[in-house]
Amino acid sequence: MNIMVKQNKLAIGSVQFGIPYGIANVSGLVSPDEVRRILKLAESKGVKTIDTAVAYGDSEKVLGRNNLSQFSVVTKIPSIPDDVKNATRWVENQVSASLCRLKISSYDGLLLHNPLQLLKPYGKEVYRRLVEYKEEGIVSRIGISIYSSEELDVLCDYFQFDLVQAPLNIIDNRLIESGWLKRLREMQTSLHVRSIFMQGLLLLPKEQRPEKFNRWKSLWDRWDKWIEDTGQTPLQACLRHAISFEDVEKVVVGVDSFLQFEQVLNSLDGTYYTPPDNLHTEDVQLLNPSCWSDL
């Protein structure tokens, strides 16, 4: 895989453009000027996909201040509120407002941020509306953003998706162990992976790792030793692992700054070392960042 192919496999994760996000984020929001520089560099390096969401604060609005004509945009519709009387119309309003903020006429991908809501009484109607968006040319692909493969177990018996976004990183191989990495390919469903740095947790030096994660000390000891033995940086290890999967169409990388994005691009090329099996864990309290506040 040459460097241009590796760069094209990246997608810009824009959550930090709209909200301060990530356990390792010390710089807060990315400024609009910095976003402009990041997008210009991305375009020059063949990084053509932007991942965003309605729930990412002002991310869509900030992105919309730039010319996105050369980018493929994937966005996500947030959870449908419980008190909504017409879920389909609510979705339509979300999509219309999102397109307006982004100043685009169509998406490459439109995903549901809370896909299990498709199992609610209004689910089939919402899904049918997403299909209609495809027929109208407003979106090329419809799909879901998931937190665990169990959601695919439930949903794929009833709905067909063009695109799935899911977490995958060196210590989280649930997508592989569950068989869904292979099954998605067989179903001709494209896969975008995120959380390759676990919100930056995997990139932190051991002395900066928050104490609440010490309950997994043996895992971190193995991680630190492997990084040292292979002579990689954590950034290189995480990136090269994620892009090594042929079944992964895009690797979503959250960008905190122009400098960080340069470092990401510079870390793509080089020797790939297969992680040892003892770096994997199935502990959801570590793998799902939404659980971290309870640690």
C-alpha positions as CSV (number, residue, x, y, z in Angstrom):
1,M,0.0,0.0,0.0
2,N,1.7,3.2,-1.1
3,I,1.6,6.5,0.8
4,M,-1.1,8.1,-1.4
5,V,-3.4,5.1,-0.9
6,K,-2.8,5.3,2.8
7,Q,-3.6,9.0,2.9
8,N,-6.7,8.5,0.8
9,K,-7.9,6.0,3.4
10,L,-8.0,8.7,6.1
11,A,-11.1,10.7,7.0
12,I,-11.0,13.9,9.0
13,G,-12.9,13.5,12.2
14,S,-14.3,17.0,13.0
15,V,-15.8,16.7,16.4
16,Q,-13.0,18.9,17.8
17,F,-14.1,21.6,15.4
18,G,-17.4,22.0,17.3
19,I,-16.8,20.8,20.9
20,P,-13.8,20.3,23.2
21,Y,-13.5,16.5,22.9
22,G,-11.1,13.8,23.9
23,I,-9.4,12.8,27.1
24,A,-6.0,14.0,25.7
25,N,-7.4,17.3,24.3
26,V,-5.7,20.2,26.1
27,S,-6.2,22.9,23.4
28,G,-10.0,23.0,23.3
29,L,-11.8,23.9,20.1
30,V,-9.9,24.1,16.8
31,S,-10.2,27.7,15.6
32,P,-11.9,28.4,12.2
33,D,-8.6,29.5,10.7
34,E,-6.9,26.3,11.8
35,V,-9.8,24.3,10.3
36,R,-9.2,26.1,7.0
37,R,-5.5,25.2,7.1
38,I,-6.3,21.6,7.9
39,L,-8.8,21.2,5.1
40,K,-6.4,22.8,2.6
41,L,-3.6,20.3,3.7
42,A,-6.1,17.4,3.5
43,E,-7.1,18.3,0.0
44,S,-3.5,18.5,-1.1
45,K,-2.7,15.1,0.4
46,G,-5.7,13.3,-1.0
47,V,-7.7,13.1,2.2
48,K,-11.1,13.6,0.7
49,T,-13.6,12.5,3.4
50,I,-14.9,14.6,6.3
51,D,-16.8,12.9,9.2
52,T,-19.1,15.1,11.2
53,A,-22.4,15.0,13.0
54,V,-25.3,17.3,14.0
55,A,-24.4,16.6,17.7
56,Y,-20.8,17.9,17.3
57,G,-21.7,21.4,18.4
58,D,-20.8,24.0,15.7
59,S,-18.8,21.5,13.7
60,E,-21.1,21.6,10.7
61,K,-21.3,25.4,10.8
62,V,-17.5,25.8,11.0
63,L,-17.0,23.3,8.1
64,G,-19.7,25.2,6.1
65,R,-17.5,28.3,6.1
66,N,-15.2,26.4,3.7
67,N,-15.5,25.2,0.2
68,L,-16.4,21.5,0.6
69,S,-16.9,20.7,-3.0
70,Q,-13.8,18.5,-3.2
71,F,-14.8,16.5,-0.1
72,S,-17.1,13.6,0.6
73,V,-19.1,14.5,3.7
74,V,-20.5,11.9,6.1
75,T,-22.8,13.2,8.9
76,K,-24.9,11.7,11.6
77,I,-28.5,12.4,12.7
78,P,-28.7,12.6,16.5
79,S,-31.0,10.6,18.8
80,I,-34.7,11.3,18.2
81,P,-36.2,12.9,21.3
82,D,-38.7,10.9,23.2
83,D,-41.4,13.6,23.0
84,V,-41.3,13.9,19.2
85,K,-44.7,13.2,17.7
86,N,-43.6,12.8,14.1
87,A,-40.1,11.2,13.9
88,T,-39.8,11.2,10.2
89,R,-40.6,14.9,10.0
90,W,-38.1,15.6,12.8
91,V,-35.4,13.7,10.8
92,E,-36.3,15.7,7.7
93,N,-35.8,19.0,9.6
94,Q,-32.4,17.7,10.9
95,V,-31.2,16.9,7.4
96,S,-32.4,20.1,5.9
97,A,-30.7,22.2,8.7
98,S,-27.5,20.1,8.4
99,L,-27.3,20.7,4.6
100,C,-27.8,24.4,5.2
101,R,-25.1,24.6,7.8
102,L,-22.6,22.6,5.7
103,K,-23.6,24.6,2.5
104,I,-23.8,21.4,0.5
105,S,-26.5,19.8,-1.6
106,S,-25.8,16.2,-0.8
107,Y,-23.9,13.8,1.4
108,D,-21.8,10.8,0.7
109,G,-23.1,9.2,3.9
110,L,-26.0,9.8,6.3
111,L,-25.8,7.8,9.5
112,L,-28.0,7.4,12.5
113,H,-26.2,8.2,15.8
114,N,-28.6,6.1,17.8
115,P,-29.5,3.2,15.4
116,L,-31.3,1.1,18.0
117,Q,-34.1,3.7,17.7
118,L,-34.9,1.9,14.4
119,L,-36.5,-0.8,16.6
120,K,-39.1,1.7,17.9
121,P,-42.6,1.9,16.4
122,Y,-41.5,4.7,14.0
123,G,-38.3,2.9,13.0
124,K,-39.5,1.5,9.7
125,E,-40.8,4.9,8.6
126,V,-37.5,6.6,9.5
127,Y,-35.6,4.0,7.6
128,R,-37.9,4.3,4.6
129,R,-37.3,8.1,4.6
130,L,-33.5,7.5,4.5
131,V,-33.9,5.2,1.5
132,E,-36.0,8.0,-0.2
133,Y,-33.1,10.4,0.4
134,K,-30.9,8.0,-1.6
135,E,-33.5,7.8,-4.4
136,E,-33.6,11.6,-4.4
137,G,-29.9,11.9,-4.8
138,I,-29.5,13.8,-1.5
139,V,-27.3,11.0,0.0
140,S,-25.3,8.3,-1.7
141,R,-25.2,5.9,1.2
142,I,-27.3,5.4,4.4
143,G,-26.1,3.7,7.5
144,I,-25.5,3.6,11.2
145,S,-22.8,4.6,13.8
146,I,-22.5,1.9,16.4
147,Y,-20.6,1.4,19.7
148,S,-20.6,-2.4,19.7
149,S,-21.1,-5.3,17.2
150,E,-24.2,-6.4,19.2
151,E,-26.1,-3.6,17.6
152,L,-25.4,-5.2,14.2
153,D,-26.6,-8.5,15.5
154,V,-30.0,-6.9,16.2
155,L,-30.4,-4.5,13.3
156,C,-29.0,-6.3,10.2
157,D,-31.8,-8.9,10.3
158,Y,-34.3,-6.1,9.5
159,F,-32.5,-3.3,7.7
160,Q,-29.9,-3.1,5.0
161,F,-27.1,-0.5,5.4
162,D,-24.6,0.8,2.9
163,L,-22.2,2.2,5.5
164,V,-21.4,1.3,9.1
165,Q,-19.1,3.3,11.4
166,A,-17.7,1.4,14.3
167,P,-14.8,1.6,16.9
168,L,-11.7,-0.4,16.1
169,N,-8.2,-0.1,17.6
170,I,-5.3,-2.1,18.8
171,I,-6.9,-3.1,22.1
172,D,-10.5,-3.2,20.8
173,N,-10.9,-6.0,18.2
174,R,-14.6,-6.8,19.0
175,L,-15.5,-6.1,15.4
176,I,-13.0,-8.8,14.3
177,E,-13.8,-11.4,17.0
178,S,-17.5,-11.1,16.4
179,G,-17.1,-11.9,12.7
180,W,-18.7,-8.7,11.7
181,L,-15.6,-7.4,9.9
182,K,-15.9,-10.2,7.4
183,R,-19.7,-10.3,7.4
184,L,-19.9,-6.6,6.4
185,R,-17.7,-7.2,3.5
186,E,-19.8,-10.2,2.4
187,M,-22.9,-7.9,2.7
188,Q,-21.1,-5.3,0.5
189,T,-21.5,-2.8,3.4
190,S,-18.7,-0.3,3.6
191,L,-16.9,0.2,6.9
192,H,-15.5,3.3,8.5
193,V,-13.6,2.9,11.8
194,R,-13.2,5.4,14.5
195,S,-11.7,5.6,18.0
196,I,-8.4,4.3,16.8
197,F,-6.7,6.4,19.5
198,M,-9.5,5.9,22.1
199,Q,-10.0,9.7,22.4
200,G,-6.2,10.0,22.7
201,L,-5.9,7.7,25.7
202,L,-3.6,5.3,23.6
203,L,-1.3,8.3,22.8
204,L,-0.7,9.5,26.3
205,P,2.7,8.8,27.9
206,K,2.3,6.5,30.9
207,E,3.1,9.3,33.3
208,Q,0.2,11.3,31.9
209,R,-2.3,8.4,31.9
210,P,-5.1,9.3,34.4
211,E,-5.0,7.3,37.6
212,K,-8.6,6.0,37.1
213,F,-7.3,3.7,34.3
214,N,-4.8,2.0,36.7
215,R,-7.2,-0.9,37.1
216,W,-5.9,-2.0,33.7
217,K,-2.3,-1.6,34.7
218,S,-1.2,-5.0,33.4
219,L,-2.6,-4.1,30.0
220,W,-0.8,-0.8,30.0
221,D,2.4,-2.4,31.0
222,R,2.2,-4.8,28.0
223,W,1.2,-1.9,25.7
224,D,4.2,0.3,26.9
225,K,6.6,-2.6,26.5
226,W,5.4,-3.5,23.0
227,I,5.7,0.2,21.9
228,E,9.2,0.3,23.3
229,D,10.3,-3.0,21.9
230,T,9.1,-2.2,18.4
231,G,10.5,1.3,18.4
232,Q,7.2,2.9,17.3
233,T,5.5,5.9,18.6
234,P,1.9,5.2,19.8
235,L,0.6,7.4,17.0
236,Q,2.4,5.3,14.4
237,A,1.3,2.0,16.0
238,C,-2.4,3.1,16.1
239,L,-2.5,4.5,12.6
240,R,-0.6,1.7,10.8
241,H,-2.8,-0.9,12.6
242,A,-6.1,0.8,11.5
243,I,-5.1,1.3,7.8
244,S,-3.8,-2.3,7.6
245,F,-7.3,-3.8,7.2
246,E,-8.4,-4.2,3.6
247,D,-12.0,-4.4,4.7
248,V,-11.8,-0.9,6.2
249,E,-12.8,1.8,3.7
250,K,-11.9,4.9,5.8
251,V,-10.1,5.5,9.1
252,V,-11.6,8.5,10.9
253,V,-8.9,10.5,12.7
254,G,-9.9,13.2,15.1
255,V,-7.9,16.3,14.4
256,D,-7.0,18.8,17.2
257,S,-4.6,21.0,15.2
258,F,-2.8,21.6,11.9
259,L,0.4,20.4,13.5
260,Q,-1.2,17.2,14.8
261,F,-2.7,16.5,11.3
262,E,0.8,16.9,9.8
263,Q,2.1,14.4,12.4
264,V,-0.7,12.0,11.5
265,L,0.2,12.2,7.8
266,N,3.9,11.7,8.5
267,S,3.2,8.7,10.7
268,L,1.4,6.7,8.1
269,D,4.3,5.2,6.3
270,G,6.7,2.8,7.8
271,T,6.9,-0.8,9.2
272,Y,3.7,-2.3,10.4
273,Y,4.1,-4.5,13.5
274,T,1.2,-6.9,14.2
275,P,0.0,-6.3,17.8
276,P,0.4,-9.3,20.2
277,D,-2.8,-11.0,21.2
278,N,-2.3,-10.1,24.9
279,L,-3.1,-6.4,24.1
280,H,-6.8,-7.1,23.4
281,T,-9.5,-6.7,26.0
282,E,-13.2,-7.1,26.0
283,D,-13.8,-5.0,29.1
284,V,-16.5,-2.5,27.9
285,Q,-15.8,-0.2,30.8
286,L,-12.4,0.6,29.2
287,L,-13.5,0.2,25.5
288,N,-16.5,2.5,25.7
289,P,-15.6,6.1,26.6
290,S,-19.1,6.7,27.8
291,C,-18.3,4.5,30.8
292,W,-15.2,6.5,31.8
293,S,-17.1,9.1,33.9
294,D,-18.1,6.2,36.3
295,L,-14.6,5.0,36.8
